[in-house]
């Protein structure tokens, strides 16, 4: 009996280890650095993010941005490591502390849920710069000077998507599949609503908050429900929307994406995606940290600074008047002539 | 507002959604019912579903043939079931804990394989919705019942089949004897270990199919942790259903229909906070568990290890 329980305990430990190991730091495969004439230390960034780097949503947008910066600066000048799938805030806090201990130049906590962990950790590492998003809070009021904040003005892209959706919709009913009514998701949905209302006031926007960032099946059924309720254009935010995109594809209704370009999921029906370009913020952060400023400033990505871009699906032939309206809206928001009033 | 919910289009929508949403639960709960009736509590259902979902998806993605995908899901689910049977029957492990181990293994392994082989979210063309001839054109009923994909029909056909096996065959009676009193069954010459191996493997196969019903029939995508805990709800629904195929059918349908209802409540703009709406199916399931479940049917030897030398 004893032997048997020992076997079981080992199996459970093994299984636990398998799961526990999976979100651990995965160093980017960098080519072996050949000692040449560039002795300059590379700029080292560590990032902790809640979901997977290939979620086609929030975490992927940061991962893609880091790769862009790496390509710009060259592998010898820029290195980054990441821990993804950090839904558990406690684990994320441990990872953030680890990275700070290891002396990274910049440690990014890519998730609004990580804020309270940073308040604890940042003061212990005054030589390390931290960045937290998406938020506007840099904790300077708490005497912390080494935290940057960044946010995505996702209502702007939401508004543009709303304008296009309203023009394309024939039934005048548009459906939204959201995770939980808060933060970035709420901002995007509110912007989307405002965009529809400004273009076609008589249109109905039905919103469904499914209460989960991961329940793909429920997201799919929510999309089905919208279509049954007459929607012929859908949008949604967070990583569980892949289920909704699948339904949109099957039923042939328009889809509008956000956070990452979702065209690859359903090239037939994705019209446009709001894409986050966090490299806009990253470039500024890197310059500041190199110059000795470690925190205290808040940044945002928006349509004006090209940190948010609306990527249209090249395979979908957008009618000319709609394409023009979309461009006008983008430039209007960017130059401030269109003001978005959120509810 | 609230009266909007009672139009025929909405009611048809709710019922059709409920039937679709119940599909993965039905496969998983029927499989779990077999295991539990023979005395094995398998908490690894969710992990087995994930492995089945991944296997089915990957093969369909590679070959474009969902039938091959389904076969692979059956194979992988069956292997997971065999592993669970080996741990709980041959090694006589504590079932609750080893089930969690199997779950964590499935969760981690399906994600690892997904990252290594696909790397990003992809879509496939899985089993299409079939509009059954004649039946599908019946007004209202056709829309509710007869416009689903083949895996949905399979789930509902499984219910009478399981009922028949459990109640009308000698093997079904042996199985229940093993779950009630394994020592007595053993004394009468029933091979307790063999029965449990078979039931837990059936559970694995059906969990694998449950996963595939998501990844290659209902959703046609695979993502890390696609099931999001459905396997655990399935275990609860087995208790809810009082260990009978009809009972778990009722439980799965109730849970899913209320879930479909809450989607419509939000779509129709009925002013209930979304948090309450999403809570509805869970609250209702708990209430039903408290008030409606007859404990009399619980297999007496559930989650108890059988050891001939101690009998």
Boltz contact constraints between the chains, C-beta under 6 A:
constraints:
  - contact:
      token1: [A, 4]
      token2: [B, 91]
      max_distance: 6.0
  - contact:
      token1: [A, 4]
      token2: [B, 92]
      max_distance: 6.0
  - contact:
      token1: [A, 7]
      token2: [B, 91]
      max_distance: 6.0
  - contact:
      token1: [A, 8]
      token2: [B, 93]
      max_distance: 6.0
  - contact:
      token1: [A, 8]
      token2: [B, 98]
      max_distance: 6.0
  - contact:
      token1: [A, 11]
      token2: [B, 101]
      max_distance: 6.0
  - contact:
      token1: [A, 12]
      token2: [B, 101]
      max_distance: 6.0
  - contact:
      token1: [A, 15]
      token2: [B, 101]
      max_distance: 6.0
  - contact:
      token1: [A, 15]
      token2: [B, 104]
      max_distance: 6.0
  - contact:
      token1: [A, 15]
      token2: [B, 105]
      max_distance: 6.0
  - contact:
      token1: [A, 18]
      token2: [B, 108]
      max_distance: 6.0
  - contact:
      token1: [A, 19]
      token2: [B, 104]
      max_distance: 6.0
  - contact:
      token1: [A, 19]
      token2: [B, 108]
      max_distance: 6.0
  - contact:
      token1: [A, 22]
      token2: [B, 108]
      max_distance: 6.0
  - contact:
      token1: [A, 52]
      token2: [B, 224]
      max_distance: 6.0
  - contact:
      token1: [A, 54]
      token2: [B, 119]
      max_distance: 6.0
  - contact:
      token1: [A, 54]
      token2: [B, 120]
      max_distance: 6.0
  - contact:
      token1: [A, 56]
      token2: [B, 121]
      max_distance: 6.0
  - contact:
      token1: [A, 181]
      token2: [B, 274]
      max_distance: 6.0
  - contact:
      token1: [A, 206]
      token2: [B, 267]
      max_distance: 6.0
  - contact:
      token1: [A, 208]
      token2: [B, 263]
      max_distance: 6.0
  - contact:
      token1: [A, 208]
      token2: [B, 266]
      max_distance: 6.0
  - contact:
      token1: [A, 208]
      token2: [B, 267]
      max_distance: 6.0
  - contact:
      token1: [A, 209]
      token2: [B, 274]
      max_distance: 6.0
  - contact:
      token1: [A, 211]
      token2: [B, 278]
      max_distance: 6.0
  - contact:
      token1: [A, 214]
      token2: [B, 225]
      max_distance: 6.0
  - contact:
      token1: [A, 214]
      token2: [B, 228]
      max_distance: 6.0
  - contact:
      token1: [A, 215]
      token2: [B, 228]
      max_distance: 6.0
  - contact:
      token1: [A, 216]
      token2: [B, 219]
      max_distance: 6.0
  - contact:
      token1: [A, 216]
      token2: [B, 223]
      max_distance: 6.0
  - contact:
      token1: [A, 216]
      token2: [B, 226]
      max_distance: 6.0
  - contact:
      token1: [A, 217]
      token2: [B, 214]
      max_distance: 6.0
  - contact:
      token1: [A, 220]
      token2: [B, 219]
      max_distance: 6.0
  - contact:
      token1: [A, 221]
      token2: [B, 17]
      max_distance: 6.0
  - contact:
      token1: [A, 221]
      token2: [B, 21]
      max_distance: 6.0
  - contact:
      token1: [A, 222]
      token2: [B, 263]
      max_distance: 6.0
  - contact:
      token1: [A, 225]
      token2: [B, 263]
      max_distance: 6.0
  - contact:
      token1: [A, 225]
      token2: [B, 264]
      max_distance: 6.0
  - contact:
      token1: [A, 225]
      token2: [B, 267]
      max_distance: 6.0
  - contact:
      token1: [A, 228]
      token2: [B, 13]
      max_distance: 6.0
  - contact:
      token1: [A, 229]
      token2: [B, 267]
      max_distance: 6.0
  - contact:
      token1: [A, 242]
      token2: [B, 121]
      max_distance: 6.0
  - contact:
      token1: [A, 242]
      token2: [B, 221]
      max_distance: 6.0
  - contact:
      token1: [A, 242]
      token2: [B, 223]
      max_distance: 6.0
  - contact:
      token1: [A, 243]
      token2: [B, 219]
      max_distance: 6.0
  - contact:
      token1: [A, 246]
      token2: [B, 123]
      max_distance: 6.0
  - contact:
      token1: [A, 246]
      token2: [B, 219]
      max_distance: 6.0
  - contact:
      token1: [A, 246]
      token2: [B, 220]
      max_distance: 6.0
  - contact:
      token1: [A, 246]
      token2: [B, 221]
      max_distance: 6.0
  - contact:
      token1: [A, 265]
      token2: [B, 123]
      max_distance: 6.0
